[in-house]
Amino acid sequence: METQRSATEQTFILKSGGLEFKVKARNGVALMPKGLTQVRSRRPGRSKVGGMTPAGTGTINLGGLKKDAPDYGPVAMTQRLVNALGNNTVAALLGVNKDRPSRWASGKDTPNEENRIQLADLDAMVGHLHSAFTPAQTILWLEGQNAHLNARPIDVYRLEGAAPVIEAIRAHEQGAFA
């Protein structure tokens, strides 16, 4: 049985204590970002959309990227996922043969472009799950009905990918309930 859900998303400006914050709302529930992105007013005549621009915008020098930074390639992602979930679970979630994740993790085979995108998507979701829940809580949360998603998170992941599930994890962390 497929789960149909219609989500309406809005972005609005929240004003508090003389400050303004850009906030997303999904299905009428405000999703407050962890650090709240402050939005500053610009001088008249130079304004952007709605006269606001995100705080902290400017030039970022990426020349200092570290050469010994952690690896986020397909081999490292697959190894992390197999260590966290097990080979068969990773294969099932990605919809690939059971031998594929172990071959990718060992470097014997390389995932195609679609599988690389799916690996990165799943890796991001698992990272968020690890930061929000214990392993036992993760299983219960993924397989339980979620009011924010109006479905089981595992089903939403299979149908729509990690983005809405990560949003629901963030909403859970902030105490938002639909």
N, C-alpha and C positions, 0 to 999 in steps of 0.2 A: 504494500500500500504506500503510495507516494504522499508525502506531506506537502501541501501547498501552503505558502505563507506570503502575505503581502506586507512588505515593510515600507514605511514612509520615513525618510530621513530628512532632517532639516538642520541647517547650521544657523545659529543665532548668536547675538552678542549679549552677554550677561554683564550687567553693571552692578558693582558692589564696592562700597567704600571709596568712591571716586576712581576706581579702576574698571577697565572693561576686559572681558574674557570671551574668546571664541569658544562656543560649546556646541557639540552635536547632540541631536535628539533623534531617537529611533522609536517609532510607535508611541510617541508622547513621553518617552522616558529620557531624561537628560543624562548624557554620558560625560561625566566630568573627567577631563584628562588628568593624569597623575600630577603633573606640575602646573596645570592651568596655564595655557598660553595667553599671556597678557597682550592685549591689543591696544595700541596707542593711537590717539587721534592725530591726524596730520593737519597742517595748516590749510585753510581754505584755498582753493585754486590749485592745490597740488595733491589732492586726495586721490586715493585709489577706490576700489569698490566700497561703497558705503562710507567713504572717508576714513577707512581703517587700514592698517597694515600690521602684520604680526610683529611682535616685539622680537628683538634679537636677529632681525633679518640683516643681511649684509654679506660681504664676501668671506668665504671660508677658504683658507689655503690648504689644499689637499696634498701639497708637496711633502708634508711630513708623515704620510702614511708609513707605518712601520713595515719593514720587510719581513719581520719575524712574527707578524700578527697570526692569530689562530686561523687555521685552514677552514674555508667554507666551500671547498670544492665538493664534487659528487662523492668522492671516496670518503672524505671526512664526515660529510652529512650522513651518508649511508651507515658508516660505522657508528655514529652517535645514535641513529634511529634503531639499528639492530641491537645495540647495547641496551637501549631504553625499552624497546617494545618486543624484541625478538624478530627473527627473520621472517617467520610465517605471517605475523601480524603486519609487518611493514609491507610484505608482498600483497596481502589482502587489501590493505588500505590504499595501496597504489594501483591495485588491479593488474598486477603483473604475475608471471610464473614464480613459484616459490624459490627457484634457484637464482633469480635475478638479483635481489638485494645482496646476497652473499658474494656473488660475482662482482657486483659494483664495489662492495666494501673491500674486497681483496685487490681490486684494480685489474682483474682478469677481463672485465667487460666494462664498457662505458655506456651510461644511460643516454638515450636519445634526448632531444631538446624538450619534448613534452614531459618525459620522466624526470629530467633535471628540474624543471619548474615544479612538478609535483613533490619532488624531494625537498626542495627549498620551502615549499608551502607547509608540508608536514613537519619539517624541522622547526619552523617558526612556531607552529601550533604546539608542538611538544615542549618547546622551550617555555612558552607561556603557561602551559599546564604545570610544568615542574616548578615554576616560580609561584604559582597560586595554590597548589594542592599537594598533599602527600600522594604517593602512588595509589593507596586504597581509595582516597577521596576522588582521585582522577577517574578511576573506573566507574564509581558511582555517579559522578557528575556527567561523564560522557554518555552513559547509558540511561540516565534518568531524564524525565521530561523537564525541559527548561522553559520557564515562563518568558524569558527575554527572546528566545528563538521560536517559541511556540512549537517546539519539536525536541527530539533527542539530539544533543550536540553531535553525536557520532553520525546520525543520519544527515544532518545539515552539512557536516564536513564532506560526506560522500557525494552529496548532490551539488554543493556550492563551493567547496574548498574551505580553506582555513580562515579566511577573512571574517565572515560572520561569527565563527566560533571564537576567534580571538577577541572580537568585540564583546561577545557575551562573557568571556573570562574577565575582561576589564570591567565590565558592568558589575559582575559578581564581586570583584575585588573592591569596588567602590560602594558596594552595598545597594546598588540599584536593582529594583525588582519591577518587572512589568505588571 
